[in-house]
Amino acid sequence: MTEKNQHPLKRDGTGQRQRFPAALDASYVKVDERSMNDLLQFAAAYAKEVKFFDASNTPAGDWQNLFAFDQKLLDDINSRTDVQPHYALFIAFLRLFEIAQNDLNQFTQRHLDFYYEKVLGLAKRDGEPDKVHVIFELAKNVSQELIAKGTAVDAGKDATGKKLLYKLDDQIIVNMAKISDLKSIYRSPQENGIIRFASQANSGDGVGGEVDKTNPQWDAFGNLNLPAAQIGFAIASPVLLMKEGNRVITVKISFENETALPDEDSTANALELYFSSYKEWIGPIAVTPEIISSQENATGLRFTCTIDAAQPAVVNFDSAKLSGNFPGTSPVMQVKIVQPAFLPFIGNAKVKSVTVDVEVSGVTSLSVENDQSPLNAKKPFMPFGPQPVKGSSFYIGYEELLYKDLTGMSLTIGWLDAPSDFSDHYAGYPGITFKRSAAPASFNATSPALPIAAAPAFRRASIGPIRLFNTYTNNSFTALFYLRDKFQCHINLFDSNDASKAVTIPPQHVTHTRLRFSPLDKIRLTPEIILRNPNFSAMKGASAKQIPQTESPGFHREDFVPEELKTRFIRLELQHDFGHRIYPSVLSNAIQDKRDAPNAPYTPTIKSISLSYRSGTGDVNVNETSLSSFAQKNLQLFHADVFGAAEQHSFLKSQIDFSADQSIWLVPRHRCEGEFLFSLEETAPLQTVNVLFQLMEGTANPEKEAQDITWFMLCGNEWKLLTKENILSDATNHLLRSGIIKFYLPKEATNDNTLLDAGKYWIKGVIEKDADAVCKFIALHPQAALAVFDDEENDVNHLATALPANTISKLVTKDVAVKKITQPYASFEGRMKEDGTSFYTRVSERLRHKQRAVSIWDYERLVLQQFPSIYKVKCLSHSSEQEACCSYRRPGQVTLVVVPDLKNKTPVDPLKPKAPLDTLTAIKDYLEKMNSMFIEVHTCNPEYEELQLDFKVRFKRNYEFGFYSKKLNEDLIRYLSPWAFSPSFEISFGGRIHKSVIMNFIEELGYVDFITQFKMYHLRHDNSATKDVNEIEVVNPAAILVSSPKHSINTVSANDACE
């Protein structure tokens, strides 16, 4: 700021200490100001003028020797024993005369009192009783108790021995409610897409770390230092039950709305997948989603992942072993967003439908048996027995298939010691004919139950008689392929080119739309099943009675599955034998004909067998509101939130009256900056819970506007807005001061939610922006009540100090229902009756400004009187808040710069004390009632300009640099900003200091040897640093020069030269 722009009135403002006019002090001017010394000296001088006269009336001497002034005698008068009696009598007289003097000197005080109290009729303001928060705890077997308004609690005795009584200012219904959990969710506008959380909000790090015991404050709505959370969504379905093999999962999600396409960089490995297993989650598996688009907008996404055979089984979710609050027992796939830049895109996606397809190969844990007995698939076995005949059957079971709709299936069989060419193996056998049978009567080629895309080689038409071994090819050995006892097709048992190779049967995957006779068709919804779904707890009453509430897909179905299907899901029926029956005769004929002995017939032996299949959920529309769409779905979509999960379906939302947002979003939406969650136990809907929010007052960011806190209650995994019918009272003023909030729990409240821990009722407070605009928290206490001091002619000094914590412990009149009372914190807001100094100050100011803000003097005194929390105020005329340091050419605008009182406060930054925004607003509102309608008032905090030092130092021998460099930094701060550490120092606007003064201070410290390369910088409010200067002067009248909290202090190296 240039010299010509400086404010013409250079002044420091007015502080609370400067308000009392010295002329109003009774000792300022005394009617009789003579002291005892003055009177003794006067007596000595006067005695010199008093003469003795003889008989002839001639002066014969004076009285000077009788009243000679002796200062030493006067100093020792109380200890001397040799004082002349007449002189002692005279001193005694003077001391009695002091009483008359003092009374006379009260003339000005009595005149002032007469004028203020009698003429003007003014009186000292009465004191204000202090208040205290007390916490009740009920006795055993008492569920609730009404404590009436006016009930007295015992606070001990005052200094005079009289009882101190505090009385409740309102009734309270004490119940058993307790607070058990404190959690936070934080989304900073500075970190797009990153959500942070605190699982234990009242800890040092948000996850259980210790807090500073001397200053136990914590951010209820989170901060940037908390760990990052991963949110997303989850899918539960029986289709995901995949115990082994190579497993490929494909998920397709269609959007209800079209959203802008994300950046390509944001999609790279944006998702991490986790699958439920026996002891822990399988994962993470990183995937890059494919965005399905239409023109320039996204309409869905698709992603695929693979779980190889070495990974554990994907099994039903077990909440006892795995983290997460997923209801039901189906296998679960969690999809977490790990690329923050991808979250804004996916966070705006509304879901229409979800499809999950799986392809599993290499399944070997099969149950196998033939017509004779069960077999061991891990060892070579004979599937059709030791002497197979036509009609011999081989059975294969895999329980996993029973709960899925198959879209494809095949078997891969490796034969043991099979000849490569059966024509050569059976060369010595005569041709044999047989009449091939038609397809079994149970098979209908046009049946809609199982449409088959069979290979052309396996036509279903009947054929005429053929010779069994007329060509001796590998294609001669066939079987009928059955699924769930339903014929599918004819199959070759061996490879047509090399029978010793493994063969896949059927050669094409069996495909179908839906398997008939599925055990799923027999499942019916029952009331016992629905009651396990927490989403139905908050449904509107009329509908809830009619809704068959279903558990998640994948609940145990064993009771519905026929036992034989578990081991005989697949059946291969042999169409001819392998020559075992005719082999004896063939061998006999060869011996008789003296031919070479034929090979023994091949007994089919399997050395390895594996299963592959495809399955899917189909297109599951979660955006339909009908009961049938909800009950018949075969997958569940969940929000995987920070602390739990909740199922998402339009039918569930349609059944809840208070659900304002009926959309099915793909992931949880955390649009507000801060969320604070706490749980209640041992309570119930329609109960009232008084919660004391004990705050560290003064820790709110003074630069931020006060924010509204919106409260919600978790009801059936949906957050219900708590209106004024549920928030009966709130004494916290936007969580800027400690106070009680009285909650009335709505009837829809539930404690069986999965979004957060079950067994508890959850309340959430939300701040849309500026989470630091509220004070830091100390603790929450339920069953709290406010008690006010009841003055029964108690000691007037009781209100001089706060009632210490833990003073109150009982009721005055014992109540057997109340186990105990605690008072965890000291009393507050008490104020003694106005003393004389305060009274004279207030009245004298009132007589001058007449409750009108006209001059600078008026503005400053009005603020200091009305707001005792303000330590100093400076009024800048012709100034606006935005241009307080630049221009004084704004007629009609007045800016008041205020400095708060730091006494008994914990400021955010003690070197830069700032008044809370609600105080600034209150000051502005107050002054606007006192000034002219043509004046615009602005209020603001000072601008703090920092002085920062950069130098090198060498400490004296045996002074460790690490410790003493920190001490030197602290000593510099105390020297440059002493008012931050002691109330005896005054904080002043402006400031001017020379570099040499600071250098001299440092060099005179006992532990400093010398300093060098000393630089001094002036950091203004925009943190812009000037060059190294020799002198700093603050010219902005709204600014205060303060020390930087961190000076650059380095040690002197051997190469550094002293400067």
SVG drawing of the C-alpha trace seen along z (x, -y; Angstrom):
<svg xmlns="http://www.w3.org/2000/svg" viewBox="-53 -43 88 170">
<polyline fill="none" stroke="black" stroke-width="0.4" points="0.0,0.0 1.4,-3.4 1.8,-6.3 -1.0,-8.2 -3.4,-5.4 -2.8,-5.0 -5.6,-5.7 -5.3,-9.2 -6.2,-8.0 -3.3,-6.0 -4.4,-4.3 -4.4,-0.9 -8.1,-0.4 -9.6,0.1 -9.2,3.0 -11.2,4.1 -8.4,2.8 -8.7,-0.7 -12.4,-1.3 -12.6,-2.4 -12.1,-6.2 -9.5,-7.2 -11.5,-10.2 -14.2,-7.9 -11.8,-6.3 -12.6,-7.7 -8.8,-8.0 -8.3,-10.1 -9.1,-13.4 -9.3,-13.5 -10.9,-16.2 -8.2,-15.8 -5.1,-14.4 -2.8,-14.9 -1.0,-11.9 0.3,-11.3 3.7,-12.6 2.1,-15.7 0.2,-16.3 3.3,-15.7 5.4,-18.1 2.6,-20.6 2.4,-20.2 6.2,-20.8 6.0,-23.9 3.0,-25.2 4.6,-24.5 7.4,-26.8 4.9,-29.6 3.3,-28.9 5.2,-30.9 5.6,-30.8 4.9,-34.0 6.2,-35.0 4.4,-37.0 5.3,-40.2 3.7,-38.9 7.0,-38.5 7.8,-35.5 10.0,-33.1 10.2,-30.2 8.0,-28.0 6.5,-24.5 8.9,-23.3 10.7,-20.8 7.4,-19.2 6.5,-18.4 9.8,-18.0 9.4,-15.8 11.5,-12.6 11.1,-10.4 13.0,-7.5 10.8,-7.6 7.8,-7.5 9.1,-4.5 9.7,-2.6 6.7,-3.8 5.2,-0.4 8.4,1.1 9.7,-1.8 9.1,-1.9 10.8,-5.2 8.3,-7.5 7.4,-10.5 3.9,-10.3 2.8,-13.6 4.1,-12.6 2.5,-9.1 -0.8,-10.8 -0.5,-13.1 0.2,-10.2 -2.8,-8.4 -4.9,-11.4 -3.7,-11.5 -4.6,-7.9 -8.1,-8.6 -8.2,-11.6 -7.5,-9.3 -11.0,-7.8 -12.5,-11.3 -10.2,-11.9 -11.3,-8.7 -14.9,-9.5 -14.4,-13.0 -12.5,-11.5 -15.6,-9.4 -17.4,-12.5 -16.7,-12.1 -17.7,-8.5 -20.9,-9.3 -21.7,-12.1 -21.2,-9.7 -23.4,-7.1 -26.0,-9.7 -26.1,-10.9 -26.1,-7.5 -28.4,-5.7 -30.7,-8.5 -30.8,-11.0 -30.6,-8.7 -32.2,-5.8 -29.6,-3.2 -28.7,-0.1 -26.0,2.5 -26.9,5.5 -27.8,8.6 -25.6,11.7 -26.5,14.6 -26.7,18.1 -24.3,20.6 -25.4,23.8 -24.2,27.3 -24.8,30.5 -25.6,33.6 -25.8,37.2 -28.3,39.7 -27.9,43.4 -30.9,45.6 -30.9,48.4 -31.1,52.1 -34.5,53.3 -35.7,49.7 -36.2,49.1 -37.2,45.4 -38.0,42.7 -39.4,39.2 -37.3,36.6 -39.5,33.5 -38.5,29.9 -37.2,28.1 -35.7,31.3 -32.8,30.2 -29.3,31.7 -26.8,31.3 -23.6,29.4 -22.1,29.3 -21.7,26.2 -20.5,22.7 -17.9,20.8 -20.4,19.8 -21.5,23.4 -24.9,23.0 -26.0,25.7 -25.5,25.1 -28.5,26.2 -29.0,26.6 -32.4,27.3 -33.3,28.9 -34.6,26.4 -36.7,29.0 -38.1,32.5 -36.2,35.5 -37.3,39.1 -34.2,41.1 -34.0,44.4 -31.4,47.1 -30.0,45.7 -26.2,45.8 -23.9,44.6 -21.5,47.3 -20.0,46.3 -18.7,43.1 -17.8,43.1 -17.0,40.5 -17.1,40.3 -15.3,37.4 -15.2,36.3 -12.9,33.4 -13.6,31.1 -9.8,31.0 -9.7,34.7 -12.1,35.6 -13.3,39.1 -11.5,39.9 -13.6,40.8 -12.0,41.0 -13.4,42.7 -12.9,43.1 -14.2,46.3 -13.5,44.8 -14.0,41.1 -12.9,40.3 -9.3,41.5 -6.1,39.9 -6.0,41.5 -9.6,42.5 -8.9,46.2 -8.3,46.4 -5.1,44.5 -4.7,42.6 -5.7,39.0 -3.8,36.3 -5.0,36.8 -4.2,33.1 -6.3,32.0 -8.7,34.8 -10.4,33.2 -11.3,34.9 -13.0,34.1 -16.4,35.6 -17.0,35.0 -13.6,36.2 -10.5,34.5 -7.8,35.1 -5.6,37.1 -8.0,40.1 -7.4,43.3 -9.0,43.6 -12.0,45.9 -12.9,48.0 -16.6,48.1 -18.3,49.8 -21.0,52.4 -21.5,56.1 -23.4,58.9 -24.6,62.0 -25.9,65.0 -25.8,68.8 -24.2,68.5 -21.1,67.4 -20.7,70.6 -17.6,72.0 -15.5,74.3 -12.8,75.2 -11.4,75.0 -10.5,72.1 -13.4,69.6 -14.2,66.7 -16.8,64.2 -18.4,61.6 -20.6,58.9 -22.7,56.5 -24.5,53.6 -27.0,51.5 -27.7,47.9 -31.1,46.4 -29.6,43.0 -27.0,41.9 -23.8,40.4 -20.9,38.6 -18.0,40.9 -15.1,41.0 -11.5,40.3 -9.7,43.4 -7.0,43.0 -9.6,43.2 -10.8,46.6 -7.4,48.3 -7.5,50.9 -10.3,48.8 -11.9,51.8 -10.8,54.4 -12.8,57.6 -13.1,59.8 -14.9,63.1 -16.1,64.8 -14.2,67.9 -13.8,70.2 -11.6,68.1 -10.9,64.9 -11.8,62.9 -10.2,64.0 -8.6,60.9 -7.9,58.2 -8.3,58.9 -7.7,55.7 -9.9,55.2 -10.4,52.4 -14.1,52.0 -15.3,51.6 -17.7,48.7 -20.7,49.5 -21.6,46.3 -24.2,44.9 -22.8,42.0 -21.2,39.7 -22.8,41.1 -22.2,44.2 -25.1,46.6 -23.5,49.3 -20.3,51.1 -18.9,54.6 -15.9,56.3 -14.4,59.8 -12.1,61.4 -10.5,64.9 -10.0,66.9 -7.5,69.7 -7.6,73.2 -4.9,72.4 -7.2,70.0 -9.5,71.2 -13.1,72.0 -15.8,69.3 -18.3,70.3 -21.3,69.0 -20.7,65.8 -20.2,66.5 -20.4,63.4 -18.7,65.2 -15.5,65.6 -15.5,62.7 -15.8,59.0 -18.8,57.2 -22.5,57.1 -24.0,59.0 -27.3,60.6 -28.0,64.1 -25.7,67.0 -25.1,66.7 -21.5,66.3 -20.6,62.6 -18.5,60.6 -17.4,57.3 -16.4,54.6 -14.4,51.7 -13.5,48.5 -9.8,48.0 -9.3,45.3 -10.6,42.0 -11.0,40.4 -13.5,43.1 -15.8,42.5 -17.5,39.3 -18.5,41.2 -19.7,44.4 -21.3,42.4 -23.7,40.8 -24.8,44.1 -28.3,45.4 -28.7,49.1 -31.4,50.7 -30.3,54.3 -27.4,56.6 -26.2,59.7 -23.7,62.2 -22.2,65.0 -19.7,67.6 -17.7,70.1 -16.0,72.8 -13.6,75.4 -11.4,78.1 -13.8,79.3 -12.5,82.6 -14.2,83.1 -17.0,85.1 -19.1,87.8 -19.1,90.8 -20.7,94.2 -21.8,97.0 -24.6,99.5 -22.7,101.6 -21.2,99.1 -19.8,95.6 -16.4,94.9 -13.4,92.8 -12.8,90.2 -9.3,89.5 -8.1,93.0 -8.6,94.9 -12.1,96.5 -14.4,98.5 -17.4,96.3 -19.5,99.1 -18.3,101.9 -15.8,104.7 -17.9,106.3 -20.0,103.5 -23.1,104.5 -25.5,102.4 -27.6,100.3 -24.8,100.1 -24.8,96.6 -22.2,94.2 -23.4,91.5 -21.8,88.2 -22.8,85.7 -21.7,82.2 -23.9,80.5 -22.8,77.1 -24.8,77.5 -28.0,78.1 -28.5,74.5 -27.8,72.9 -29.4,72.4 -26.9,73.9 -26.3,72.3 -23.6,74.9 -21.8,78.0 -19.3,80.6 -17.1,83.4 -13.5,84.1 -12.5,87.8 -9.1,89.3 -9.1,93.1 -6.6,95.5 -4.7,97.7 -7.2,97.3 -5.9,98.3 -5.5,95.5 -7.5,97.5 -10.2,99.9 -10.2,101.4 -6.8,102.9 -7.6,103.9 -10.6,105.9 -9.1,107.3 -9.7,110.9 -13.4,110.4 -16.1,111.4 -18.6,108.8 -21.6,108.5 -24.8,106.9 -27.4,105.3 -30.5,103.3 -29.9,99.8 -32.7,98.5 -34.4,95.2 -34.2,92.4 -35.9,93.2 -39.5,92.7 -39.0,90.0 -37.2,87.9 -39.1,85.5 -37.1,83.7 -39.5,80.8 -39.7,80.6 -39.4,76.9 -37.9,78.1 -34.4,78.6 -33.6,77.3 -30.4,78.9 -27.9,77.8 -26.7,81.3 -23.8,82.1 -24.9,83.4 -23.2,86.7 -25.7,87.4 -29.0,87.1 -32.0,88.2 -33.8,90.1 -33.9,94.0 -31.7,95.9 -31.8,99.5 -29.8,102.5 -26.0,102.1 -23.1,104.2 -21.5,103.6 -17.9,104.0 -18.4,103.9 -15.9,101.1 -14.1,101.3 -13.8,97.6 -13.5,95.5 -16.9,94.1 -18.5,97.5 -18.7,96.9 -21.5,94.5 -23.7,93.7 -26.8,91.8 -26.2,88.5 -28.8,87.6 -29.1,84.5 -31.3,84.9 -32.8,88.0 -33.7,86.1 -32.2,87.3 -29.9,84.8 -28.0,86.5 -25.9,89.4 -22.2,89.1 -19.0,90.7 -17.0,92.1 -13.7,92.0 -11.9,89.6 -12.6,90.7 -8.9,90.3 -7.1,91.5 -9.1,93.3 -6.2,93.0 -6.6,89.2 -8.9,87.4 -12.3,86.7 -14.7,83.9 -18.4,84.9 -20.7,83.7 -18.4,82.3 -20.5,79.1 -21.7,77.6 -25.2,78.5 -27.1,75.3 -30.6,74.3 -32.6,71.4 -33.8,72.9 -33.6,76.5 -37.0,77.9 -37.6,79.7 -35.1,77.3 -35.3,77.6 -35.5,73.9 -39.0,74.2 -40.1,75.9 -39.0,73.0 -41.7,70.9 -41.4,67.7 -42.4,68.1 -42.9,65.6 -40.0,67.1 -37.7,66.3 -38.8,62.7 -38.2,61.7 -34.5,62.1 -34.4,59.3 -33.7,56.0 -35.0,53.9 -38.6,54.9 -38.5,53.7 -39.3,50.1 -42.0,50.9 -45.3,49.2 -47.7,51.2 -50.4,52.1 -48.1,53.5 -45.8,55.2 -48.5,57.7 -49.0,58.8 -45.4,59.0 -43.8,62.5 -40.4,61.4 -37.6,63.3 -34.1,64.1 -31.3,63.6 -30.8,66.0 -28.5,68.8 -30.0,69.8 -29.8,73.5 -31.8,75.5 -30.8,79.1 -34.2,79.9 -35.7,79.2 -33.1,81.2 -33.9,84.9 -31.1,87.0 -30.4,88.9 -29.7,85.7 -26.8,84.9 -24.8,87.9 -26.6,88.7 -27.0,85.3 -25.4,86.7 -25.9,90.2 -24.1,91.9 -26.0,95.0 -23.8,97.4 -25.3,98.4 -23.4,101.7 -20.9,103.8 -17.2,104.1 -17.2,107.8 -16.7,109.3 -19.6,111.7 -18.4,113.1 -14.7,113.1 -14.5,116.7 -16.1,118.0 -13.9,115.8 -10.8,117.0 -11.9,120.6 -12.5,120.3 -9.1,118.7 -7.4,121.6 -9.3,124.2 -8.5,122.3 -4.9,122.0 -5.1,118.3 -3.4,115.7 -5.2,115.2 -7.4,112.0 -6.9,109.1 -8.9,109.2 -11.8,106.8 -11.0,103.3 -12.6,102.6 -13.3,98.8 -11.3,97.3 -11.2,93.6 -7.9,92.2 -9.1,88.6 -12.4,86.8 -13.3,83.1 -16.3,81.0 -16.9,77.6 -20.0,75.5 -21.5,72.1 -24.2,70.5 -25.7,67.1 -28.3,65.1 -29.9,63.7 -30.8,60.0 -32.0,59.1 -33.9,55.8 -33.5,54.2 -35.4,51.1 -38.9,52.8 -41.2,52.1 -43.3,55.3 -43.1,58.0 -42.6,60.7 -39.5,59.0 -38.1,58.9 -39.0,62.3 -38.0,64.2 -34.6,62.5 -31.6,64.8 -29.1,62.1 -28.9,59.3 -27.2,55.9 -25.7,54.3 -24.1,51.0 -20.7,51.8 -20.4,48.7 -17.8,47.7 -19.1,49.6 -21.5,52.1 -23.7,53.1 -27.4,52.7 -29.4,54.3 -30.7,52.1 -33.9,52.8 -36.8,50.5 -39.3,52.7 -37.6,52.2 -37.6,48.4 -41.2,48.3 -42.3,49.8 -40.7,47.0 -42.6,43.8 -39.7,41.6 -37.3,42.7 -37.1,39.5 -34.7,40.9 -36.2,43.9 -33.3,44.3 -31.0,47.3 -27.5,45.9 -24.7,48.2 -22.5,47.1 -23.3,45.3 -23.5,41.5 -21.6,39.4 -22.3,35.9 -21.7,34.0 -18.3,33.1 -18.8,34.6 -20.9,37.2 -20.8,38.1 -22.5,41.3 -23.2,42.6 -25.1,45.7 -27.6,46.1 -28.1,49.3 -30.8,50.4 -33.3,48.1 -36.4,48.4 -38.4,46.4 -40.6,43.6 -38.2,43.0 -36.6,39.7 -32.8,39.6 -31.1,36.4 -27.5,36.4 -24.9,33.9 -22.5,32.8 -19.4,31.6 -17.4,29.5 -14.0,27.8 -15.5,24.4 -13.5,21.9 -12.0,24.6 -14.3,24.0 -12.7,22.4 -13.5,18.7 -13.2,18.1 -16.1,20.4 -19.8,19.6 -21.9,21.6 -23.3,24.7 -26.6,26.3 -26.4,29.9 -28.9,32.2 -29.8,35.3 -30.9,38.7 -32.0,42.0 -31.2,45.4 -34.5,47.2 -34.3,50.4 -31.0,49.5 -32.5,46.2 -31.7,42.8 -34.8,41.0 -34.6,37.3 -35.2,36.2 -37.5,33.2 -38.4,30.8 -40.8,33.4 -37.8,35.6 -35.3,32.9 -37.2,31.6 -34.5,29.1 -30.9,28.2 -28.8,26.0 -25.5,26.4 -26.0,23.5 -24.8,25.4 -22.4,27.4 -20.5,24.2 -21.0,24.6 -21.6,27.5 -25.2,28.3 -27.9,31.0 -29.8,32.2 -33.0,34.0 -33.8,36.8 -37.2,38.4 -36.6,41.7 -39.1,42.2 -41.3,45.3 -39.6,46.5 -36.2,46.8 -34.6,50.3 -31.7,52.0 -31.3,55.0 -29.6,53.0 -26.7,54.2 -25.5,50.8 -24.0,50.4 -23.5,52.8 -26.7,54.6 -28.2,54.6 -27.9,50.8 -29.9,47.8 -27.9,45.3 -28.1,41.5 -26.2,39.5 -25.4,35.8 -24.4,34.4 -22.6,31.2 -23.0,30.3 -19.7,28.3 -17.0,26.8 -16.8,29.7 -14.3,27.6 -17.0,24.9 -18.1,26.8 -16.1,27.2 -14.0,30.2 -15.7,32.8 -14.7,33.9 -17.4,36.5 -21.0,37.5 -23.2,38.4 -26.7,39.7 -29.3,39.1 -28.1,35.5 -30.0,32.7 -29.3,29.0 -29.4,27.7 -29.4,24.0 -28.0,22.6 -30.7,21.7 -29.5,18.8 -30.8,19.1 -28.8,16.2 -25.6,18.1 -22.1,16.6 -21.9,13.8 -18.5,15.1 -19.9,18.4 -20.2,17.2 -16.7,15.8 -15.4,19.2 -17.0,22.2 -18.3,25.1 -15.6,27.7 -16.3,30.9 -17.5,34.0 -19.0,31.8 -22.6,33.0 -23.2,36.6 -26.7,37.0 -30.2,35.6 -31.3,33.5 -34.3,35.8 -33.2,39.4 -35.0,41.3 -34.6,45.1 -34.9,45.3 -31.7,43.3 -28.5,45.1 -26.2,42.2 -25.6,38.7 -22.4,37.5 -21.2,34.0 -18.3,34.5 -17.6,30.9 -17.4,27.6 -20.3,25.1 -20.6,22.3 -22.2,18.9 -22.3,17.8 -21.7,14.1 -21.4,12.2 -23.4,9.1 -22.0,6.1 -19.2,4.6 -18.6,0.9 -15.9,0.6 -18.0,2.4 -21.1,0.3 -19.3,-3.0 -17.7,-2.0 -21.0,-0.9 -22.9,-3.9 -20.3,-6.5 -20.1,-5.0 -23.9,-4.8 -24.1,-8.5 -21.7,-9.3 -22.8,-7.1 -26.5,-7.1 -26.9,-3.7 -26.1,-5.1 -23.1,-4.2 -21.9,-7.5 -18.2,-7.9 -15.3,-5.4 -15.4,-5.7 -19.1,-4.7 -18.6,-1.6 -15.7,-0.3 -17.3,-0.8 -20.6,0.7 -18.9,3.9 -16.7,4.3 -19.6,3.8 -22.0,6.2 -19.4,8.9 -17.1,9.6 -15.4,12.4 -13.8,9.6 -10.5,8.5 -9.8,5.6 -11.7,3.9 -10.6,1.4 -13.0,-0.7 -12.0,-1.7 -14.1,-4.4 -14.8,-4.7 -13.6,-1.1 -15.2,2.1 -14.2,5.5 -12.7,6.4 -10.6,3.2 -9.7,2.6 -6.0,2.3 -6.3,0.7 -8.7,-2.2 -10.4,-4.6 -12.7,-6.1 -15.9,-4.2 -18.2,-6.7 -21.1,-5.1 -19.1,-1.9 -17.5,-1.0 -15.3,2.0 -14.7,3.3 -11.7,5.6 -12.0,7.6 -9.5,9.7 -11.0,12.4 -10.0,12.9 -7.8,16.0 -8.4,16.4 -9.6,20.0 -9.9,20.7 -8.3,23.2 -7.9,21.3 -7.3,23.0 -4.0,21.0 -2.9,19.2 -0.6,17.0 -3.5,15.8 -6.6,15.6 -9.8,15.2 -13.3,14.7 -15.9,17.3 -18.0,16.3 -21.2,16.4 -19.7,13.8 -18.8,11.6 -22.3,12.0 -23.8,11.2 -21.6,8.0 -22.8,6.9 -26.4,7.5 -26.1,5.7 -24.5,2.6 -27.0,2.4 -29.6,1.7 -27.5,-1.2 -26.3,-3.1 -27.9,-5.0 -29.7,-3.2 -27.3,-4.8 -24.3,-3.0 -23.2,0.4 -21.3,2.3 -18.6,4.9 -16.9,7.1 -13.8,9.2 -10.8,10.7 -7.4,9.1 -5.0,9.9 -1.9,11.5 1.4,10.7 4.1,13.1 7.8,12.3 9.9,15.3 13.6,15.7 16.1,17.8 19.6,18.1 22.3,20.4 23.4,20.8 26.1,22.5 25.2,23.4 27.7,23.5 29.5,26.7 27.3,29.5 24.1,27.9 22.5,30.4 21.3,28.8 18.1,31.0 16.7,29.9 18.0,26.3 17.0,25.5 13.4,26.2 13.9,24.2 15.3,21.3 12.3,21.4 10.0,21.3 11.9,18.4 11.7,16.4 7.9,16.9 7.6,15.8 9.7,12.8 7.9,11.7 4.4,12.6 4.5,12.5 0.7,11.8 0.1,15.4 1.6,16.7 0.9,14.1 -2.1,11.9 0.1,9.1 1.2,8.3 -1.0,6.3 -1.7,7.4 -1.4,4.4 -2.4,3.6 0.4,2.7 4.0,3.3 7.5,2.3 10.8,4.1 14.4,4.0 16.5,7.0 19.3,5.9 17.0,6.0 16.1,9.6 19.8,10.5 20.7,9.0 18.0,10.9 19.3,14.2 23.0,13.5 22.2,12.8 20.6,16.2 22.7,18.2 22.9,21.3 23.8,19.4 27.4,19.0 26.9,17.0 24.6,16.7 25.3,16.1 23.6,15.7 20.7,14.0 17.7,13.2 14.3,11.7 11.2,12.0 7.8,10.3 5.0,12.8 1.7,11.0 -1.8,12.5 -1.5,14.1 1.7,15.9 3.8,13.9 7.3,13.4 9.3,10.3 13.0,10.2 15.3,10.2 14.7,6.9 16.3,5.0 13.1,3.6 9.5,4.7 6.6,2.2 3.0,3.1 1.1,0.3 -2.2,2.1 -4.3,0.8 -6.3,4.0 -3.1,6.2 -1.1,7.4 2.5,8.4 3.1,11.9 5.8,14.5 5.9,17.3 5.2,20.6 8.3,22.1 11.6,20.3 14.3,21.8 17.1,22.5 20.1,24.5 23.4,25.4 26.7,23.8 28.8,26.1 32.6,26.1 32.4,24.4 30.1,21.5 31.8,18.2 30.6,15.8 28.8,12.9"/>
</svg>
